Amino acid sequence: MQTSPRFHGPVLGLFRIVLGLLFACHGAATLFGVLGGGHGQPPGLGQWPGWWAAAIQLAGGTLVLLGLATTPAALLCSGSMAYAYFVHHQPDGLFPLQNGGEPAALFCWAFLLIAALGPGRWALGELPTLTARLKQRSRREVSQDRSHI
């Protein structure tokens, strides 16, 4: 069963928004103890890797959520989750189910998908392009209206 191409942009946009929101919430929970709190004591400012991971989650997730600098932000988020998986989870077992690394693996691949396919619809980074297209369309309509007079 094939889906209509007209749904690709909106579905990808919704996927990006939800993924970014979940990742940003995880970072905020770790850094600030909000939204159900982090897992243990919040990391100290600049502490490696906990504080940096949470900062990437919060900032990168917010950028992906908003659709700003989506590709580089998604690549950074994907890489941070690959690091988390291979350094912190994989030594405890080969498979994500064994080592508790399912969230890291899923986030890693989901962000890589966003980096490869782009932001989809409703990305703030697309506003300048959209604005230029609307201005061009408006000029074209004005010139057509004048030609009919």
Accessible surface in RSA format (square Angstrom, percent):
REM  Atomic radii and reference values for relative SASA: ProtOr
REM  Chains: A
REM  Algorithm: Lee & Richards
REM  Probe-radius: 1.40
REM  Slices: 20
REM RES _ NUM      All-atoms   Total-Side   Main-Chain    Non-polar    All polar
REM                ABS   REL    ABS   REL    ABS   REL    ABS   REL    ABS   REL
RES MET A   1   233.14 120.7 145.76  96.5  87.37 208.0 123.35 104.9 109.79 145.5
RES GLN A   2   175.70  98.2 145.63 106.4  30.07  71.6  51.72 110.1 123.97  94.0
RES THR A   3    87.75  62.4  69.11  70.1  18.64  44.4  62.96  84.6  24.79  37.5
RES SER A   4    41.29  34.9  30.98  41.3  10.31  23.8  26.14  55.7  15.16  21.2
RES PRO A   5   104.72  76.3  94.74  86.4   9.98  36.3  94.95  78.4   9.77  60.7
RES ARG A   6   172.55  72.5 154.63  78.8  17.92  42.7  67.63  92.4 104.93  63.6
RES PHE A   7    96.36  48.2  96.28  59.6   0.08   0.2  96.36  58.4   0.00   0.0
RES HIS A   8   103.90  56.8  97.20  67.6   6.71  17.2  74.18  76.5  29.72  34.6
RES GLY A   9    23.54  29.0   0.00   N/A  23.54  29.0  18.48  50.7   5.06  11.3
RES PRO A  10    24.71  18.0  24.71  22.5   0.00   0.0  24.71  20.4   0.00   0.0
RES VAL A  11    91.25  60.0  90.37  81.8   0.88   2.1  90.58  78.7   0.67   1.8
RES LEU A  12    29.30  16.3  26.61  19.0   2.69   6.8  28.86  20.3   0.43   1.2
RES GLY A  13     0.00   0.0   0.00   N/A   0.00   0.0   0.00   0.0   0.00   0.0
RES LEU A  14    98.07  54.6  97.78  70.0   0.29   0.7  98.07  68.9   0.00   0.0
RES PHE A  15    79.54  39.8  72.79  45.1   6.75  17.6  78.52  47.6   1.02   2.9
RES ARG A  16     0.00   0.0   0.00   0.0   0.00   0.0   0.00   0.0   0.00   0.0
RES ILE A  17    49.00  27.9  49.00  36.5   0.00   0.0  49.00  35.3   0.00   0.0
RES VAL A  18    80.49  53.0  80.43  72.8   0.06   0.1  80.49  69.9   0.00   0.0
RES LEU A  19    13.53   7.5  11.81   8.4   1.72   4.3  13.18   9.3   0.34   0.9
RES GLY A  20     0.00   0.0   0.00   N/A   0.00   0.0   0.00   0.0   0.00   0.0
RES LEU A  21    87.30  48.6  87.30  62.5   0.00   0.0  87.30  61.3   0.00   0.0
RES LEU A  22    99.63  55.5  94.68  67.7   4.95  12.4  94.83  66.6   4.80  12.9
RES PHE A  23     1.12   0.6   1.12   0.7   0.00   0.0   1.12   0.7   0.00   0.0
RES ALA A  24     9.37   8.6   8.90  13.7   0.46   1.1   9.26  13.0   0.11   0.3
RES CYS A  25    42.22  31.9  39.78  44.4   2.44   5.7  16.76  42.4  25.47  27.5
RES HIS A  26    73.65  40.3  68.69  47.7   4.96  12.7  31.94  32.9  41.71  48.5
RES GLY A  27     0.00   0.0   0.00   N/A   0.00   0.0   0.00   0.0   0.00   0.0
RES ALA A  28    14.14  13.0  14.14  21.8   0.00   0.0  14.14  19.9   0.00   0.0
RES ALA A  29    10.64   9.8  10.56  16.3   0.08   0.2  10.56  14.9   0.08   0.2
RES THR A  30    29.54  21.0  28.15  28.5   1.39   3.3  23.69  31.8   5.85   8.8
RES LEU A  31    29.75  16.6  13.51   9.7  16.25  40.8  13.70   9.6  16.05  43.2
RES PHE A  32   131.17  65.6 102.38  63.4  28.79  74.9 109.19  66.2  21.98  62.9
RES GLY A  33    41.30  50.9   0.00   N/A  41.30  50.9  16.01  43.9  25.29  56.6
RES VAL A  34    67.05  44.1  61.43  55.6   5.61  13.5  67.05  58.3   0.00   0.0
RES LEU A  35   123.04  68.5  79.02  56.5  44.02 110.7  92.54  65.0  30.51  82.1
RES GLY A  36    83.61 103.1   0.00   N/A  83.61 103.1  43.00 118.0  40.61  90.9
RES GLY A  37    23.59  29.1   0.00   N/A  23.59  29.1  13.69  37.6   9.91  22.2
RES GLY A  38    26.08  32.2   0.00   N/A  26.08  32.2   4.18  11.5  21.90  49.0
RES HIS A  39   160.52  87.7 122.90  85.4  37.61  96.2  98.53 101.5  61.99  72.1
RES GLY A  40    65.65  81.0   0.00   N/A  65.65  81.0  40.42 110.9  25.23  56.5
RES GLN A  41   166.11  92.9 138.30 101.1  27.82  66.2  54.09 115.1 112.02  85.0
RES PRO A  42    65.25  47.6  51.08  46.6  14.17  51.5  53.26  44.0  11.99  74.5
RES PRO A  43    27.23  19.8  10.74   9.8  16.49  59.9  16.02  13.2  11.21  69.7
RES GLY A  44    40.75  50.3   0.00   N/A  40.75  50.3  37.28 102.3   3.47   7.8
RES LEU A  45   159.27  88.7 123.71  88.5  35.55  89.4 124.57  87.5  34.69  93.4
RES GLY A  46    32.24  39.8   0.00   N/A  32.24  39.8  16.53  45.4  15.71  35.2
RES GLN A  47    98.64  55.2  88.83  64.9   9.82  23.4  33.52  71.3  65.13  49.4
RES TRP A  48   168.02  67.4 145.94  70.6  22.09  51.9 130.16  69.4  37.86  61.4
RES PRO A  49    40.00  29.2  39.60  36.1   0.40   1.4  39.60  32.7   0.40   2.5
RES GLY A  50    29.37  36.2   0.00   N/A  29.37  36.2  26.66  73.2   2.71   6.1
RES TRP A  51    53.23  21.4  53.23  25.8   0.00   0.0  43.94  23.4   9.29  15.1
RES TRP A  52   115.30  46.3 115.30  55.8   0.00   0.0 107.43  57.3   7.87  12.8
RES ALA A  53    34.35  31.6  31.11  48.0   3.24   7.4  33.50  47.2   0.85   2.3
RES ALA A  54     1.00   0.9   0.32   0.5   0.68   1.6   0.60   0.8   0.40   1.1
RES ALA A  55    23.79  21.9  20.73  32.0   3.07   7.0  22.71  32.0   1.08   2.9
RES ILE A  56    39.76  22.6  36.84  27.4   2.93   7.1  39.65  28.5   0.12   0.3
RES GLN A  57    12.76   7.1  12.76   9.3   0.00   0.0   0.16   0.3  12.60   9.6
RES LEU A  58    51.32  28.6  51.32  36.7   0.00   0.0  51.32  36.0   0.00   0.0
RES ALA A  59    58.27  53.6  50.67  78.2   7.60  17.3  57.92  81.6   0.35   0.9
RES GLY A  60     3.23   4.0   0.00   N/A   3.23   4.0   2.28   6.3   0.95   2.1
RES GLY A  61     0.00   0.0   0.00   N/A   0.00   0.0   0.00   0.0   0.00   0.0
RES THR A  62    50.54  35.9  50.54  51.2   0.00   0.0  41.48  55.7   9.06  13.7
RES LEU A  63    67.31  37.5  67.31  48.2   0.00   0.0  67.31  47.3   0.00   0.0
RES VAL A  64     0.00   0.0   0.00   0.0   0.00   0.0   0.00   0.0   0.00   0.0
RES LEU A  65    44.05  24.5  39.81  28.5   4.24  10.7  39.81  28.0   4.24  11.4
RES LEU A  66    68.12  37.9  64.92  46.4   3.20   8.0  67.64  47.5   0.48   1.3
RES GLY A  67     2.30   2.8   0.00   N/A   2.30   2.8   0.00   0.0   2.30   5.2
RES LEU A  68    65.46  36.5  65.46  46.8   0.00   0.0  65.46  46.0   0.00   0.0
RES ALA A  69    61.93  56.9  36.80  56.8  25.12  57.2  51.03  71.9  10.89  28.9
RES THR A  70     8.77   6.2   4.68   4.7   4.09   9.8   3.74   5.0   5.03   7.6
RES THR A  71    58.94  41.9  57.07  57.9   1.87   4.5  38.61  51.9  20.33  30.7
RES PRO A  72    83.87  61.1  76.02  69.3   7.85  28.5  79.20  65.4   4.66  29.0
RES ALA A  73     6.55   6.0   0.68   1.0   5.87  13.4   5.89   8.3   0.66   1.7
RES ALA A  74     0.00   0.0   0.00   0.0   0.00   0.0   0.00   0.0   0.00   0.0
RES LEU A  75    90.84  50.6  83.57  59.8   7.27  18.3  83.92  58.9   6.93  18.6
RES LEU A  76    97.80  54.5  91.18  65.2   6.61  16.6  96.99  68.1   0.81   2.2
RES CYS A  77     0.00   0.0   0.00   0.0   0.00   0.0   0.00   0.0   0.00   0.0
RES SER A  78     7.14   6.0   7.14   9.5   0.00   0.0   1.47   3.1   5.66   7.9
RES GLY A  79    39.72  49.0   0.00   N/A  39.72  49.0  33.24  91.2   6.48  14.5
RES SER A  80    18.21  15.4   6.76   9.0  11.44  26.4  13.47  28.7   4.74   6.6
RES MET A  81    14.16   7.3  14.16   9.4   0.00   0.0   8.33   7.1   5.84   7.7
RES ALA A  82    29.76  27.4  28.26  43.6   1.50   3.4  29.75  41.9   0.01   0.0
RES TYR A  83    89.18  41.6  81.30  46.3   7.88  20.5  73.21  55.0  15.97  19.7
RES ALA A  84    19.74  18.2  19.68  30.4   0.06   0.1  19.74  27.8   0.00   0.0
RES TYR A  85    21.80  10.2  21.80  12.4   0.00   0.0  17.83  13.4   3.97   4.9
RES PHE A  86   130.18  65.1 118.95  73.7  11.23  29.2 118.95  72.1  11.23  32.1
RES VAL A  87    69.69  45.9  54.33  49.2  15.36  37.0  58.15  50.5  11.54  31.3
RES HIS A  88    93.09  50.9  75.99  52.8  17.09  43.7  56.10  57.8  36.99  43.0
RES HIS A  89    48.22  26.4  48.22  33.5   0.00   0.0  28.76  29.6  19.47  22.7
RES GLN A  90    56.51  31.6  52.77  38.6   3.73   8.9   4.49   9.6  52.01  39.4
RES PRO A  91    96.10  70.0  54.70  49.9  41.40 150.5  65.52  54.1  30.59 190.1
RES ASP A  92   105.89  74.2  74.81  74.5  31.09  73.5  24.11  56.7  81.78  81.6
RES GLY A  93    20.06  24.7   0.00   N/A  20.06  24.7  19.60  53.8   0.46   1.0
RES LEU A  94   115.29  64.2 103.12  73.8  12.17  30.6 104.01  73.0  11.28  30.4
RES PHE A  95   119.76  59.9 119.76  74.2   0.00   0.0 119.76  72.6   0.00   0.0
RES PRO A  96    42.65  31.1  42.65  38.9   0.00   0.0  42.65  35.2   0.00   0.0
RES LEU A  97   153.60  85.5 132.04  94.5  21.55  54.2 132.26  92.9  21.33  57.4
RES GLN A  98   119.52  66.8  83.74  61.2  35.78  85.2  36.83  78.4  82.69  62.7
RES ASN A  99    10.56   7.3   0.00   0.0  10.56  25.4   2.35   5.7   8.20   7.9
RES GLY A 100    43.29  53.4   0.00   N/A  43.29  53.4  30.02  82.4  13.27  29.7
RES GLY A 101     0.01   0.0   0.00   N/A   0.01   0.0   0.01   0.0   0.00   0.0
RES GLU A 102    63.33  36.4  61.89  46.8   1.44   3.4  34.14  66.0  29.18  23.8
RES PRO A 103    79.39  57.9  74.97  68.3   4.41  16.0  79.39  65.5   0.00   0.0
RES ALA A 104     6.12   5.6   3.71   5.7   2.41   5.5   4.47   6.3   1.66   4.4
RES ALA A 105    22.70  20.9  20.06  31.0   2.64   6.0  22.70  32.0   0.00   0.0
RES LEU A 106   128.09  71.3 125.34  89.7   2.75   6.9 126.50  88.8   1.59   4.3
RES PHE A 107    36.38  18.2  35.55  22.0   0.82   2.1  36.09  21.9   0.29   0.8
RES CYS A 108    18.28  13.8  18.28  20.4   0.00   0.0   1.64   4.1  16.64  17.9
RES TRP A 109   171.40  68.8 167.39  81.0   4.01   9.4 143.98  76.8  27.42  44.5
RES ALA A 110    16.93  15.6  11.59  17.9   5.34  12.1  16.15  22.7   0.79   2.1
RES PHE A 111     0.00   0.0   0.00   0.0   0.00   0.0   0.00   0.0   0.00   0.0
RES LEU A 112    68.83  38.3  68.80  49.2   0.03   0.1  68.80  48.3   0.03   0.1
RES LEU A 113    81.54  45.4  77.06  55.1   4.47  11.2  81.01  56.9   0.53   1.4
RES ILE A 114     0.00   0.0   0.00   0.0   0.00   0.0   0.00   0.0   0.00   0.0
RES ALA A 115    13.34  12.3   2.56   3.9  10.78  24.5   2.79   3.9  10.55  28.0
RES ALA A 116    82.12  75.5  41.44  64.0  40.68  92.5  52.32  73.7  29.80  78.9
RES LEU A 117   109.66  61.1  81.95  58.6  27.71  69.7  84.96  59.7  24.70  66.5
RES GLY A 118    14.05  17.3   0.00   N/A  14.05  17.3  13.55  37.2   0.50   1.1
RES PRO A 119    25.82  18.8  25.82  23.5   0.00   0.0  25.82  21.3   0.00   0.0
RES GLY A 120    21.47  26.5   0.00   N/A  21.47  26.5  10.68  29.3  10.79  24.2
RES ARG A 121   123.36  51.8 118.41  60.4   4.96  11.8  31.23  42.7  92.13  55.8
RES TRP A 122   144.16  57.9 113.50  54.9  30.66  72.0 101.78  54.3  42.38  68.8
RES ALA A 123     6.45   5.9   0.11   0.2   6.34  14.4   0.62   0.9   5.83  15.4
RES LEU A 124    78.34  43.6  73.84  52.8   4.51  11.3  73.96  51.9   4.38  11.8
RES GLY A 125    37.63  46.4   0.00   N/A  37.63  46.4  18.60  51.0  19.03  42.6
RES GLU A 126    77.40  44.4  77.00  58.3   0.40   1.0  27.63  53.4  49.77  40.6
RES LEU A 127    86.91  48.4  86.73  62.0   0.18   0.5  86.81  61.0   0.10   0.3
RES PRO A 128    95.50  69.6  81.68  74.5  13.82  50.2  90.12  74.4   5.38  33.4
RES THR A 129    64.73  46.0  59.07  59.9   5.66  13.5  36.49  49.0  28.24  42.7
RES LEU A 130    81.78  45.5  81.65  58.4   0.13   0.3  81.65  57.3   0.13   0.3
RES THR A 131    62.65  44.6  61.76  62.6   0.90   2.1  43.58  58.5  19.07  28.8
RES ALA A 132    59.17  54.4  49.92  77.0   9.25  21.0  54.53  76.8   4.64  12.3
RES ARG A 133   133.27  56.0 129.06  65.8   4.21  10.0  52.89  72.3  80.38  48.7
RES LEU A 134    89.71  50.0  85.65  61.3   4.06  10.2  86.03  60.4   3.68   9.9
RES LYS A 135   117.16  57.2 113.33  69.5   3.83   9.1  62.37  56.1  54.80  58.4
RES GLN A 136   104.59  58.5 103.83  75.9   0.76   1.8  21.82  46.4  82.77  62.8
RES ARG A 137   125.66  52.8 125.66  64.1   0.00   0.0  28.32  38.7  97.34  59.0
RES SER A 138    57.68  48.7  54.84  73.2   2.83   6.5  25.20  53.7  32.47  45.5
RES ARG A 139   165.21  69.4 158.24  80.7   6.97  16.6  66.66  91.1  98.55  59.7
RES ARG A 140   125.21  52.6 120.90  61.6   4.31  10.3  54.50  74.5  70.71  42.9
RES GLU A 141    89.56  51.4  88.81  67.2   0.75   1.8  32.33  62.5  57.24  46.7
RES VAL A 142    66.27  43.6  65.63  59.4   0.64   1.5  66.24  57.6   0.03   0.1
RES SER A 143    62.06  52.4  54.94  73.3   7.12  16.4  43.67  93.0  18.39  25.8
RES GLN A 144    96.66  54.1  94.95  69.4   1.71   4.1  27.13  57.7  69.53  52.7
RES ASP A 145    89.78  62.9  86.13  85.7   3.65   8.6  25.57  60.2  64.22  64.0
RES ARG A 146   171.20  71.9 157.89  80.5  13.31  31.7  51.37  70.2 119.83  72.6
RES SER A 147    87.35  73.8  49.18  65.6  38.18  87.9  50.94 108.5  36.42  51.0
RES HIS A 148   154.48  84.4 118.76  82.5  35.72  91.4  82.63  85.2  71.85  83.6
RES ILE A 149   178.31 101.5 121.28  90.3  57.03 137.5 143.67 103.5  34.63  94.0
END  Absolute sums over single chains surface
CHAIN  1 A     9806.4       8118.3       1688.1       6813.3       2993.1
END  Absolute sums over all chains
TOTAL          9806.4       8118.3       1688.1       6813.3       2993.1
